Amino acid sequence: MRKLLVLALVGLAAQLVDGSLGMAYGLTSSTLLLVAGVAPATASASVHLAEIGTTLAAGVAHWRFGNVDWRVVARIAVPGAIGAFAGATVLSAISTASAAPWMAGILFTLGAYLLVRFSRPLRANPGAGRLRGRFLSPLGLVAGFVDATGGGGWGPVATPALLVSGRLEPRKVIGSVDTAEFMVAGAASVGFLIGLGTEGFLLPTVAALLIGGLIAAPLAAWLVRIVPAQLLGAAIGGVIVLTNARTLIRAAELDGPARPTLYLLLVVGWLAALVLAVRALRRTRRARAAAAAPIAAPSPTVVEPPAAPVPTSAAPRPAADTARVGLTAAGTPAVR
């Protein structure tokens, strides 16, 4: 019972991360299942079966909050499902001993990618126009295959690619990727069912992950607007790197001082990524604040009209007037 409660909390935390970043539900859940000693194919199969429910709930929540571009979903979901089915078939055919380092290597690479990605400012290319099918279809195919073989990877592959394109606002990128993942998870589950049978799914684990994810899905769709993705991405990337490094180090049979040295280097790299993420977040916020600040309009210059000339007694009279003026005998002027 305690283990199921822990798994439910894992599902809740993983869905909060996934709903806020558009990635890392499968990475987080699969990594923790591998650490617990679950076989790679079984871990990926169980996570994807749970994702059928969590992605459905997340898609509905994102749709209610207006975070979904259905045109993008339609063009990325079907190729993603094809790639996921192929990846599940490949992973089911690999032995557990061979699959563990393979899966850990994929997860480690994706975790390192998250560290690098979120330690820099999240900038988008200001391209114009719509996302085309010739870009979305191959992206979905690759992301789906990596997702099934690595136990996660749909979001880390698809979300950054759509963000960098700059043709879709971030909240719609996350909502569309999460919604399309419903078909990806379903296709992967069918592939694992064919390759492993019903024994390949840990149903209590699936139920616990599903319950936690269903609770977190609506909250995550709301948090996507307020949670700083910069820090969350760097934090979860470091966790994924450290946990999967453990499997890779064991597979490489490294002993002696090499093991603690590698762990130390990874921790230092994680801390450095967090510091860079904080600095990038501050720079981004300062830039947004400066762009949003109103520009003070210059005060209009008031030009005073020139003063009218004041006539003086010394001013000369016109010649015509002088000619018509004379003096009388009494000395007073007289007009002729």
FIVO-666386 format. One record per atom (N, C-alpha, C): residue in one letter; y, z, x. Coordinates in pm, whole numbers, padded with zeros to 5 digits, always signed. Layout:
AYZX ...
This chain:
M-00121+00000+00083 M+00000+00000+00000 M+00126+00000+00087 R+00124+00080+00193 R+00239+00085+00282 R+00263-00050+00348 K+00153-00117+00388 K+00166-00248+00453 K+00227-00350+00356 L+00185-00347+00229 L+00239-00440+00131 L+00387-00414+00106 L+00425-00286+00106 L+00566-00252+00088 L+00650-00305+00204 V+00596-00291+00326 V+00666-00344+00444 V+00680-00496+00434 L+00574-00563+00389 L+00579-00708+00375 L+00680-00750+00269 A+00690-00672+00161 A+00789-00702+00058 A+00930-00690+00114 L+00954-00588+00197 L+01084-00573+00261 L+01111-00688+00358 V+01003-00732+00427 V+01017-00847+00516 V+01057-00971+00436 G+00990-00993+00322 G+01025-01106+00237 G+01167-01099+00186 L+01211-00978+00151 L+01348-00961+00103 L+01450-00993+00212 A+01426-00936+00333 A+01518-00961+00444 A+01518-01108+00484 A+01399-01168+00487 A+01389-01309+00527 A+01461-01400+00427 Q+01452-01368+00297 Q+01519-01451+00198 Q+01671-01432+00202 L+01715-01310+00233 L+01859-01288+00249 L+01914-01374+00364 V+01838-01376+00475 V+01880-01457+00589 V+01877-01605+00553 D+01767-01647+00489 D+01750-01788+00456 D+01856-01835+00356 G+01883-01752+00254 G+01980-01792+00155 G+02122-01795+00208 S+02148-01719+00314 S+02283-01716+00372 S+02301-01821+00480 L+02192-01855+00550 L+02201-01952+00659 L+02143-02089+00623 G+02059-02093+00520 G+01987-02216+00491 G+01869-02234+00583 M+01823-02129+00645 M+01710-02136+00739 M+01656-01997+00768 A+01538-01993+00830 A+01480-01874+00893 A+01391-01791+00802 Y+01364-01830+00675 Y+01267-01754+00597 Y+01127-01768+00658 G+01087-01893+00678 G+00956-01916+00737 G+00946-01865+00879 L+01052-01884+00957 L+01050-01837+01096 L+01032-01685+01102 T+01110-01614+01021 T+01104-01467+01023 T+00969-01417+00974 S+00924-01467+00860 S+00799-01420+00802 S+00678-01457+00890 S+00673-01580+00936 S+00559-01623+01019 S+00554-01547+01150 T+00671-01523+01209 T+00675-01449+01334 T+00617-01309+01318 L+00657-01240+01211 L+00607-01104+01188 L+00459-01104+01154 L+00411-01206+01084 L+00268-01214+01055 L+00187-01241+01182 L+00240-01322+01271 L+00171-01346+01398 L+00165-01219+01481 V+00274-01143+01482 V+00275-01017+01556 V+00171-00920+01498 A+00151-00927+01366 A+00052-00839+01301 A-00091-00885+01324 G-00110-00999+01392 G-00245-01044+01424 G-00304-01145+01328 V-00225-01201+01238 V-00275-01300+01143 V-00290-01434+01215 A-00395-01509+01184 A-00418-01639+01246 A-00304-01734+01212 P-00266-01823+01305 P-00150-01911+01282 P-00157-01992+01155 A-00272-02060+01130 A-00282-02142+01010 A-00274-02057+00884 T-00337-01940+00886 T-00334-01850+00770 T-00194-01797+00747 A-00124-01765+00855 A+00013-01716+00841 A+00103-01823+00780 S+00094-01946+00831 S+00178-02054+00779 S+00141-02085+00634 A+00010-02085+00603 A-00033-02113+00466 A+00019-02007+00369 S+00008-01880+00407 S+00053-01771+00319 S+00203-01775+00298 V+00277-01801+00404 V+00423-01808+00394 V+00465-01922+00303 H+00402-02038+00318 H+00441-02154+00237 H+00402-02135+00091 L+00291-02067+00064 L+00256-02040-00075 L+00358-01946-00139 A+00402-01846-00063 A+00506-01757-00115 A+00638-01830-00133 E+00664-01927-00047 E+00790-02001-00055 E+00801-02087-00179 I+00689-02121-00242 I+00697-02198-00365 I+00779-02121-00468 G+00752-01991-00479 G+00827-01910-00573 G+00968-01877-00526 T+00982-01842-00398 T+01114-01802-00348 T+01211-01920-00346 T+01162-02039-00308 T+01252-02155-00304 T+01289-02200-00445 L+01198-02183-00542 L+01233-02215-00680 L+01345-02123-00730 A+01329-01994-00703 A+01432-01898-00744 A+01563-01925-00671 A+01554-01955-00540 A+01675-01983-00463 A+01744-02110-00512 G+01664-02213-00546 G+01723-02337-00596 G+01796-02317-00728 V+01737-02240-00818 V+01803-02213-00946 V+01933-02135-00924 A+01927-02035-00836 A+02047-01954-00809 A+02157-02039-00746 H+02122-02123-00647 H+02222-02209-00584 H+02279-02309-00685 W+02194-02358-00774 W+02243-02451-00877 W+02343-02382-00970 R+02315-02258-01006 R+02406-02184-01094 R+02541-02159-01027 F+02539-02141-00895 F+02664-02117-00822 F+02730-02248-00776 G+02673-02362-00812 G+02734-02490-00776 G+02717-02527-00630 N+02606-02486-00569 N+02585-02510-00426 N+02490-02625-00396 V+02457-02709-00494 V+02352-02810-00476 V+02411-02950-00496 D+02378-03039-00401 D+02407-03182-00415 D+02273-03250-00444 W+02252-03289-00569 W+02120-03338-00610 W+02087-03473-00547 R+02186-03549-00509 R+02157-03676-00441 R+02093-03651-00305 V+02145-03553-00233 V+02086-03518-00103 V+01946-03460-00122 V+01928-03376-00223 V+01797-03316-00250 V+01694-03425-00276 A+01730-03524-00358 A+01636-03630-00393 A+01595-03712-00272 R+01685-03731-00176 R+01656-03818-00062 R+01592-03746+00056 I+01594-03613+00055 I+01537-03541+00167 I+01408-03470+00129 A+01388-03442+00001 A+01273-03361-00041 A+01141-03437-00031 V+01138-03562-00076 V+01013-03638-00076 V+00963-03665+00067 P+01047-03716+00159 P+00999-03730+00297 P+00960-03595+00358 G+01034-03489+00323 G+00998-03356+00374 G+00861-03313+00326 A+00829-03342+00200 A+00697-03307+00147 A+00586-03385+00219 I+00611-03512+00247 I+00512-03592+00320 I+00488-03535+00461 G+00598-03503+00530 G+00584-03446+00665 G+00515-03310+00662 A+00545-03228+00561 A+00483-03096+00552 A+00333-03107+00526 F+00293-03200+00441 F+00150-03219+00415 F+00077-03262+00542 A+00139-03355+00617 A+00077-03400+00742 A+00070-03286+00843 G+00175-03207+00854 G+00174-03095+00947 G+00072-02990+00912 A+00055-02960+00783 A-00045-02863+00740 A-00185-02912+00772 T-00208-03042+00756 T-00340-03098+00788 T-00369-03087+00937 V-00268-03114+01021 V-00286-03104+01165 V-00313-02961+01208 L-00235-02866+01157 L-00252-02726+01196 L-00385-02671+01148 S-00432-02714+01033 S-00560-02666+00982 S-00677-02712+01068 A-00660-02826+01137 A-00768-02880+01219 A-00772-02821+01359 I-00670-02744+01398 I-00664-02687+01532 I-00727-02548+01530 S-00800-02513+01633 S-00861-02381+01640 S-00754-02274+01655 T-00790-02151+01616 T-00693-02041+01620 T-00643-02016+01762 A-00733-02021+01860 A-00694-01994+01998 A-00595-02098+02049 S-00614-02223+02007 S-00525-02329+02053 S-00395-02331+01974 A-00402-02290+01847 A-00285-02300+01761 A-00183-02191+01787 A-00229-02073+01832 A-00136-01961+01851 A-00024-01993+01951 P-00056-02040+02073 P+00053-02074+02166 P+00138-02191+02115 W+00074-02287+02049 W+00148-02401+01995 W+00251-02356+01893 M+00208-02274+01800 M+00297-02228+01695 M+00405-02137+01752 A+00367-02048+01846 A+00464-01960+01909 A+00567-02040+01988 G+00522-02148+02052 G+00614-02233+02127 G+00717-02300+02037 I+00672-02348+01920 I+00766-02409+01824 I+00866-02306+01775 L+00816-02187+01738 L+00905-02082+01688 L+01002-02036+01796 F+00954-02023+01919 F+01041-01983+02030 F+01152-02085+02051 T+01116-02215+02048 T+01215-02320+02067 T+01320-02319+01955 L+01273-02301+01830 L+01366-02296+01719 L+01456-02172+01725 G+01398-02059+01770 G+01479-01939+01786 G+01586-01958+01893 A+01547-02021+02006 A+01645-02049+02111 A+01752-02145+02061 Y+01712-02239+01980 Y+01810-02332+01922 Y+01911-02258+01836 L+01863-02160+01757 L+01954-02081+01675 L+02054-02005+01763 L+02006-01950+01873 L+02095-01876+01964 L+02205-01968+02017 V+02165-02086+02063 V+02264-02179+02119 V+02358-02230+02010 R+02301-02261+01895 R+02380-02317+01787 R+02487-02221+01736 F+02449-02094+01718 F+02542-01999+01657 F+02624-01920+01760 S+02604-01947+01887 S+02691-01886+01987 S+02814-01970+02013 R+02823-02085+01948 R+02938-02173+01961 R+03008-02186+01827 P+03132-02227+01825 P+03201-02247+01697 P+03128-02349+01611 L+03118-02322+01483 L+03050-02411+01391 L+03149-02518+01346 R+03148-02626+01420 R+03240-02736+01389 R+03164-02850+01326 A+03233-02919+01243 A+03173-03035+01177 A+03247-03161+01218 N+03171-03271+01220 N+03231-03400+01252 N+03302-03453+01129 P+03432-03476+01136 P+03503-03518+01014 P+03475-03662+00976 G+03346-03696+00957 G+03312-03830+00917 G+03338-03851+00769 A+03349-03975+00730 A+03378-04006+00591 A+03259-04076+00529 G+03254-04079+00398 G+03147-04147+00329 G+03030-04057+00295 R+02931-04112+00231 R+02815-04036+00186 R+02705-04038+00291 L+02616-03940+00279 L+02497-03937+00363 L+02399-04042+00314 R+02350-04124+00404 R+02265-04236+00365 R+02118-04198+00375 G+02038-04273+00301 G+01894-04249+00300 G+01829-04274+00435 R+01882-04367+00513 R+01822-04395+00644 R+01844-04280+00742 F+01936-04190+00710 F+01953-04068+00789 F+01873-03952+00729 L+01875-03938+00596 L+01811-03825+00530 L+01659-03835+00533 S+01602-03954+00517 S+01456-03967+00508 S+01387-03931+00639 P+01427-03986+00754 P+01363-03941+00879 P+01386-03794+00908 L+01504-03744+00874 L+01532-03602+00894 L+01435-03516+00814 G+01414-03551+00687 G+01321-03475+00604 G+01178-03483+00655 L+01137-03599+00702 L+01001-03618+00753 L+00975-03529+00874 V+01067-03530+00971 V+01051-03448+01092 V+01059-03300+01059 A+01156-03262+00977 A+01173-03121+00943 A+01052-03067+00868 G+00994-03147+00779 G+00876-03104+00705 G+00755-03087+00796 F+00736-03177+00890 F+00622-03165+00981 F+00635-03042+01070 V+00755-03022+01126 V+00778-02905+01211 V+00761-02776+01130 D+00804-02778+01006 D+00796-02659+00922 D+00651-02615+00900 A+00564-02711+00871 A+00424-02677+00843 A+00349-02637+00970 T+00372-02707+01080 T+00298-02676+01203 T+00350-02550+01271 G+00475-02517+01250 G+00532-02399+01316 G+00541-02278+01227 G+00502-02291+01099 G+00516-02178+01008 G+00660-02160+00961 G+00745-02250+00999 G+00887-02246+00965 G+00958-02350+01049 G+01074-02392+01004 G+01148-02494+01078 G+01218-02594+00990 W+01191-02588+00860 W+01262-02680+00769 W+01412-02659+00777 G+01455-02535+00763 G+01598-02505+00770 G+01660-02528+00906 P+01600-02475+01015 P+01660-02495+01148 P+01673-02641+01189 V+01590-02729+01135 V+01601-02871+01168 V+01698-02941+01073 A+01684-02917+00942 A+01762-02991+00843 A+01905-02940+00830 T+01924-02808+00825 T+02058-02755+00799 T+02159-02791+00907 P+02132-02770+01037 P+02232-02806+01138 P+02264-02955+01139 A+02161-03039+01115 A+02186-03184+01115 A+02283-03222+01004 L+02269-03162+00888 L+02361-03192+00777 L+02499-03132+00801 L+02503-03014+00863 L+02632-02952+00892 L+02712-03036+00992 V+02644-03086+01095 V+02712-03163+01199 V+02765-03295+01143 S+02698-03350+01041 S+02745-03476+00985 S+02885-03463+00927 G+02920-03343+00879 G+03053-03319+00827 G+03081-03385+00693 R+02981-03440+00627 R+03001-03511+00501 R+02962-03429+00380 L+02929-03304+00401 L+02891-03216+00292 L+02938-03076+00328 E+03005-03009+00234 E+03056-02877+00263 E+02942-02779+00289 P+02964-02678+00376 P+02854-02591+00420 P+02775-02527+00308 R+02839-02477+00204 R+02764-02409+00098 R+02671-02506+00026 K+02710-02634+00016 K+02623-02732-00048 K+02511-02777+00046 V+02536-02773+00175 V+02428-02799+00271 V+02318-02695+00255 I+02357-02568+00255 I+02259-02460+00245 I+02187-02465+00110 G+02262-02483+00003 G+02200-02488-00129 G+02107-02606-00146 S+02144-02722-00094 S+02060-02842-00107 S+01933-02831-00023 V+01945-02777+00099 V+01828-02760+00184 V+01731-02659+00123 D+01782-02549+00072 D+01696-02449+00008 D+01627-02505-00116 T+01697-02584-00194 T+01639-02641-00316 T+01532-02744-00283 A+01556-02829-00185 A+01457-02929-00145 A+01331-02866-00085 E+01345-02746-00033 E+01231-02679+00031 E+01121-02645-00070 F+01152-02644-00198 F+01051-02618-00299 F+00938-02722-00290 M+00974-02850-00279 M+00874-02955-00269 M+00803-02950-00135 V+00875-02913-00030 V+00815-02903+00103 V+00708-02793+00105 A+00742-02677+00050 A+00647-02566+00046 A+00526-02601-00039 G+00547-02669-00151 G+00435-02708-00235 G+00342-02805-00166 A+00397-02906-00097 A+00313-03004-00027 A+00237-02939+00088 A+00302-02849+00161 A+00234-02780+00270 A+00120-02693+00216 S+00142-02627+00105 S+00037-02543+00047 S-00083-02626+00005 V-00057-02746-00051 V-00168-02834-00088 V-00246-02878+00036 G-00174-02909+00144 G-00241-02946+00268 G-00326-02835+00326 F-00273-02712+00322 F-00351-02598+00373 F-00470-02568+00281 L-00453-02589+00152 L-00564-02567+00059 L-00678-02664+00085 I-00642-02789+00115 I-00745-02888+00147 I-00811-02857+00281 G-00731-02817+00380 G-00785-02795+00513 G-00855-02661+00531 L-00808-02556+00463 L-00861-02422+00485 L-00938-02366+00366 G-00912-02421+00248 G-00972-02363+00128 G-00893-02240+00082 T-00940-02177-00022 T-00870-02060-00074 T-00875-01942+00024 E-00972-01943+00117 E-00981-01834+00214 E-00865-01835+00313 G-00793-01945+00321 G-00682-01954+00416 G-00556-01885+00369 F-00556-01834+00247 F-00438-01766+00194 F-00466-01617+00179 L-00376-01536+00232 L-00383-01392+00213 L-00303-01358+00088 L-00371-01351-00027 L-00301-01338-00154 L-00219-01210-00165 P-00266-01093-00118 P-00178-00974-00123 P-00051-00992-00041 T-00066-01058+00076 T+00052-01085+00158 T+00146-01182+00088 V+00088-01285+00026 V+00169-01381-00049 V+00247-01311-00160 A+00178-01223-00234 A+00243-01153-00346 A+00357-01065-00297 A+00335-00993-00184 A+00440-00905-00132 A+00561-00984-00085 L+00537-01092-00010 L+00648-01176+00036 L+00722-01238-00082 L+00647-01278-00183 L+00707-01341-00300 L+00797-01244-00376 I+00751-01122-00396 I+00830-01023-00469 I+00961-00995-00396 G+00953-00972-00266 G+01075-00947-00189 G+01170-01065-00192 G+01115-01187-00182 G+01199-01305-00184 G+01265-01329-00318 L+01192-01302-00427 L+01249-01322-00560 L+01364-01225-00586 I+01352-01104-00533 I+01461-01007-00550 I+01586-01051-00474 A+01564-01107-00356 A+01678-01139-00270 A+01742-01274-00300 A+01670-01366-00366 A+01720-01502-00384 A+01856-01509-00454 P+01874-01445-00571 P+02007-01455-00634 P+02117-01392-00550 L+02086-01281-00485 L+02187-01215-00401 L+02225-01303-00283 A+02126-01370-00224 A+02154-01456-00109 A+02241-01574-00148 A+02217-01630-00267 A+02300-01743-00312 A+02445-01702-00329 W+02468-01576-00363 W+02606-01526-00375 W+02664-01491-00239 L+02580-01435-00149 L+02629-01392-00018 L+02664-01509+00073 V+02617-01630+00039 V+02643-01745+00125 V+02793-01769+00143 R+02874-01718+00049 R+03018-01739+00057 R+03089-01635+00143 I+03026-01517+00167 I+03097-01409+00233 I+03033-01363+00363 V+02905-01390+00384 V+02838-01343+00505 V+02874-01433+00622 P+02916-01378+00736 P+02945-01462+00852 P+02817-01519+00912 A+02795-01645+00891 A+02673-01709+00940 A+02664-01705+01092 Q+02779-01701+01157 Q+02782-01701+01303 Q+02701-01584+01360 L+02727-01463+01312 L+02659-01345+01364 L+02514-01338+01317 L+02491-01373+01191 L+02357-01365+01136 L+02263-01461+01208 G+02309-01581+01234 G+02226-01678+01304 G+02191-01636+01445 A+02290-01582+01519 A+02263-01536+01655 A+02168-01417+01657 A+02181-01327+01560 A+02096-01209+01555 A+01952-01246+01527 I+01929-01327+01424 I+01792-01362+01388 I+01729-01452+01494 G+01810-01535+01561 G+01756-01618+01669 G+01701-01535+01783 G+01771-01426+01819 G+01721-01339+01925 G+01592-01269+01889 V+01581-01225+01765 V+01456-01160+01720 V+01339-01257+01729 I+01359-01380+01685 I+01252-01480+01687 I+01212-01513+01830 V+01310-01524+01920 V+01281-01555+02060 V+01197-01444+02124 L+01238-01319+02106 L+01168-01208+02170 L+01026-01190+02117 T+01009-01200+01987 T+00876-01178+01931 T+00778-01289+01968 N+00823-01413+01972 N+00733-01521+02009 N+00715-01533+02160 A+00809-01480+02237 A+00790-01477+02383 A+00670-01391+02418 R+00646-01288+02337 R+00530-01202+02360 R+00399-01281+02356 T+00385-01369+02257 T+00263-01451+02247 T+00254-01550+02362 L+00365-01611+02400 L+00363-01708+02509 L+00331-01643+02642 I+00385-01523+02665 I+00358-01453+02791 I+00211-01415+02800 R+00155-01373+02687 R+00012-01339+02688 R-00073-01463+02712 A-00036-01576+02651 A-00112-01699+02670 A-00103-01747+02815 A+00010-01724+02879 A+00026-01762+03020 A-00036-01662+03116 E-00081-01547+03063 E-00147-01442+03143 E-00057-01395+03257 L+00068-01370+03226 L+00161-01319+03327 L+00149-01167+03335 D+00130-01116+03454 D+00118-00972+03476 D+00215-00930+03586 G+00216-00800+03611 G+00300-00748+03718 G+00446-00745+03678 P+00536-00760+03777 P+00680-00750+03748 P+00736-00871+03673 A+00659-00981+03665 A+00710-01101+03598 A+00734-01076+03450 R+00647-01000+03385 R+00660-00977+03240 R+00787-00901+03205 P+00813-00781+03263 P+00938-00712+03229 P+01063-00789+03271 T+01051-00866+03379 T+01167-00945+03422 T+01203-01050+03318 L+01100-01117+03264 L+01126-01217+03162 L+01186-01156+03036 Y+01132-01040+02996 Y+01186-00972+02879 Y+01332-00933+02901 L+01361-00886+03022 L+01499-00845+03053 L+01594-00965+03046 L+01550-01077+03101 L+01634-01197+03096 L+01658-01243+02953 L+01554-01235+02870 L+01569-01276+02731 L+01665-01184+02655 V+01656-01055+02681 V+01746-00960+02616 V+01890-00984+02659 V+01910-01007+02789 V+02044-01034+02839 V+02100-01162+02776 G+02015-01264+02767 G+02059-01388+02703 G+02093-01368+02557 W+02017-01283+02489 W+02045-01254+02348 W+02179-01183+02332 L+02203-01083+02415 L+02330-01011+02409 L+02448-01103+02440 A+02428-01192+02539 A+02535-01287+02571 A+02563-01379+02453 A+02457-01423+02385 A+02477-01509+02268 A+02551-01436+02157 L+02520-01307+02137 L+02591-01229+02035 L+02739-01215+02068 V+02769-01191+02197 V+02909-01179+02237 V+02982-01311+02216 L+02918-01420+02253 L+02981-01552+02233 L+02998-01583+02085 A+02901-01539+02004 A+02912-01561+01860 A+03031-01486+01801 V+03051-01362+01846 V+03165-01283+01798 V+03296-01351+01838 R+03304-01395+01963 R+03426-01462+02009 R+03450-01592+01932 A+03343-01668+01909 A+03358-01793+01835 A+03402-01766+01692 L+03348-01660+01631 L+03388-01625+01495 L+03535-01588+01488 R+03582-01511+01585 R+03723-01472+01588 R+03813-01592+01607 R+03774-01683+01698 R+03855-01803+01719 R+03862-01888+01593 T+03749-01900+01525 T+03746-01980+01403 T+03835-01919+01296 R+03830-01787+01282 R+03913-01721+01181 R+04061-01733+01214 R+04095-01721+01344 R+04235-01736+01382 R+04284-01878+01354 A+04199-01977+01383 A+04237-02116+01359 A+04256-02142+01210 R+04167-02086+01127 R+04181-02105+00983 R+04307-02036+00931 A+04334-01916+00985 A+04454-01845+00940 A+04580-01922+00978 A+04580-01980+01099 A+04697-02056+01141 A+04714-02183+01058 A+04601-02245+01021 A+04611-02367+00941 A+04655-02337+00798 A+04617-02218+00749 A+04652-02184+00611 A+04791-02125+00599 A+04853-02083+00710 A+04986-02021+00704 A+05088-02125+00659 P+05176-02091+00563 P+05277-02187+00518 P+05381-02212+00627 I+05425-02334+00639 I+05526-02372+00738 I+05664-02352+00676 A+05747-02270+00740 A+05881-02241+00687 A+05968-02366+00694 A+06025-02404+00580 A+06111-02523+00575 A+06246-02492+00637 P+06303-02582+00715 P+06435-02556+00776 P+06544-02548+00670 S+06633-02453+00685 S+06742-02437+00589 S+06838-02554+00599 P+06880-02608+00485 P+06969-02726+00489 P+07105-02692+00550 T+07156-02786+00627 T+07287-02766+00691 T+07398-02805+00593 V+07487-02712+00567 V+07598-02737+00475 V+07715-02795+00554 V+07755-02916+00517 V+07868-02982+00585 V+07991-02965+00499 E+08088-02894+00550 E+08212-02873+00474 E+08300-02997+00481 P+08360-03037+00370 P+08448-03155+00374 P+08575-03125+00453 P+08631-03225+00518 P+08753-03202+00597 P+08868-03158+00508 A+08949-03066+00559 A+09063-03014+00483 A+09169-03122+00462 A+09229-03120+00345 A+09334-03219+00315 A+09456-03193+00403 P+09522-03298+00451 P+09639-03277+00538 P+09755-03215+00460 V+09817-03121+00521 V+09931-03051+00459 V+10060-03122+00502 P+10142-03172+00406 P+10266-03242+00447 P+10369-03145+00503 T+10442-03189+00600 T+10546-03106+00663 T+10681-03171+00641 S+10786-03089+00659 S+10922-03141+00640 S+10963-03237+00750 A+10892-03228+00860 A+10928-03316+00972 A+10867-03453+00961 A+10779-03470+00857 A+10712-03598+00848 A+10814-03707+00816 P+10810-03824+00880 P+10906-03931+00853 P+10885-03991+00716 R+10998-04031+00651 R+10990-04095+00522 R+10955-04242+00540 P+10898-04298+00440 P+10873-04443+00449 P+11004-04520+00457 A+10997-04634+00519 A+11118-04715+00541 A+11182-04759+00410 A+11095-04789+00309 A+11150-04836+00181 A+11230-04728+00113 D+11182-04605+00118 D+11253-04494+00056 D+11382-04463+00130 T+11383-04475+00262 T+11502-04445+00343 T+11614-04545+00314 A+11572-04665+00290 A+11673-04768+00266 A+11746-04747+00135 R+11680-04681+00038 R+11740-04664-00094 R+11820-04534-00105 V+11820-04453+00002 V+11889-04323-00005 V+12019-04330+00076 G+12131-04283+00021 G+12259-04278+00091 G+12326-04143+00067 L+12449-04123+00116 L+12518-03998+00097 L+12647-04024+00015 T+12674-03934-00073 T+12797-03942-00152 T+12910-03880-00074 A+13029-03884-00131 A+13144-03827-00063 A+13129-03679-00048 A+13062-03620-00145 A+13043-03472-00134 A+12935-03436-00038 G+12871-03538+00021 G+12764-03508+00117 G+12627-03494+00055 T+12620-03518-00077 T+12486-03509-00140 T+12423-03646-00143 P+12294-03649-00135 P+12228-03779-00132 P+12241-03851-00263 A+12252-03984-00255 A+12262-04064-00377 A+12168-04183-00364 V+12109-04216-00472 V+12012-04330-00474 V+12089-04454-00509 R+12071-04561-00428 R+12138-04690-00453 R+12059-04773-00552 
